[in-house]
Amino acid sequence: MLNRIFKLEKNSTTVSTEILAGITTFITMAYVLAIMPAMLAHTGMAKEAVFIATCLSAGVVTIAMGLIVNFPIALAPGMGLGAYFAAIAVQPGGIPWQTALGVVFIAGVIFLLLTVTRIRQILVDAIPDSLKYALTIGIGFFITLIGLKMSHLVVVNTHLGPSLDAIMSSHGMANLSFFEWDLTLGNFAQPDALLAVIGLVITSVLIVLKVRGGILLGIIITAIIGIPMGLTNIHDIHFSLPALSSLDFNAMDIRGAFNMGMASLIFTFTFVGLMDTFGTLVSTADKAGILKKENGSKLIGKAMFVDAMGACFGAFVGAPALTAYLESMAGISAGGRTGLTAVTTGILFLLALALSSLFIIIPNAATAPVLILIGAFMISSVSKINFEDFSEALPAFLTIIIMPLTYSIANGISAGILFYVLLKVVTGNWRKVHWMMYLLMLLIVSRFVFFN
């Protein structure tokens, strides 16, 4: 039956190989179950509710990817978009998390429409490679900064002094996050900062030694070390299915997302999701040899459809936008070639519901090191940017640097697109710019004029 459903013989694989690959993928990306609740708890969302939503959304959508598309690719709430979700909900003047979920749902519907009409493919093709790489790097730095703040390795002081505060207030700038950056090194005598350093060392060593599941293992070891330090509360451990009543089911505020003028945020979630998912799907499908098949492009289209549905479903159960995970590469490297790998991973995510208390008690200091390391993983793309061509280098640089400094993925993307189009036009290379880039530029200008 499994051979018939997943075409195992046709893909030169076996049931045991696919199941092992699915387990490998789960172990490699299970850290999301610890990090996502910790990251979103600052928005006012309950950690248990976020954990349940993460398990359900990742499990259901990953299984759907396996059954509908027969891809060995797993999906879960994305780190980059999760970080952005948390940022817009906790920064001064931020929006309620229910409204943020409404924004994610609307972006998912837009995903769906763009996928069905194939405009999604046009959008992805329109963005130059230099900006795609810069987007990856900038999000990496953005996530790293969140990890540094969560662990208190870096402390953000928002008070700038009475004189400067008065000047900013007189110009209506009192709540602008850009002016609130006063970063100082944390106090390593504090237990959370010290544990974060220990966790950073342990996880780094495991990664360097190429220990399979090193990220998850690093989180677990660090959390255990946090017990005698009083940071990991083992008294709350219990093994049972969590109460689904605690799930933030259908808590998204779609009407609020429209009423509060969220066009800019919707654009950001849509745009980042497009880049993130497409890049991951293409790279993982290529690694699995799927793109070489006659129907490779058609399968990518079906995978995008599942991804779009997943984004909507995630918001419905209370999770940020879902995206395909590059950690799927681990399962593919272990021999995964079909959807049975994804189904196995999805089932494990659902089974993880019984371990909710184990993941929820993990302190921020144990998960923050992983966020810090993500920047190191994602910066490798910088070598692919042509810094000899300043019309490529400057837009990429602005995309990278503006994201963490303004605490906004949208600002980085917008700056990159604007300067890319501008510099290509003044250098006479306007014909090399995809027509969609000009449309995006107009949308960005409109955003700053009407929605900023």
Buried (B, 14 or more C-beta within 10 A) or exposed (E): EBBEBBBBEEBEBBBEBBBBBBBBBBBBBBBBBBBBBBBBBBBEBBBBBBBBBBBBBBBBBBBBBBBBBBBBBBBBBBBBBBBBBBBBBEBEEBBBBBBBBBBBBBBBBBBBEBBEEEBBBEBBEBBBEBBBBBBBBBBBBBBBBBBBBBBBBBBBEEEBEEEEBEEBEEEEEBEBBEBBBEEEEBEEEBBBBBBBBBBBEBBBEBBEEEEEBBBBBBBBBBBEBBEEBEBBEEEEEEEEEBEEEBBBBEBBBBEBBBEBEBBBBBBBBBBBBBBBBBBBBBBBBEBBEBBEEEEBEEBBBBBBBBBBBBBBBBBBBBBBBBBBBBBBBBBBBBBBBBBBBBBBBBBBBBEBBBBBBBBBBBBBBBBBBBBBBBBEBBBEBBEBBEEEBEBBBBBBBBBBBBBBBBBBBBBBBBBBBBBBBBBBBEEEEEEEBBEBBBEBBEBBEBBEEEEE
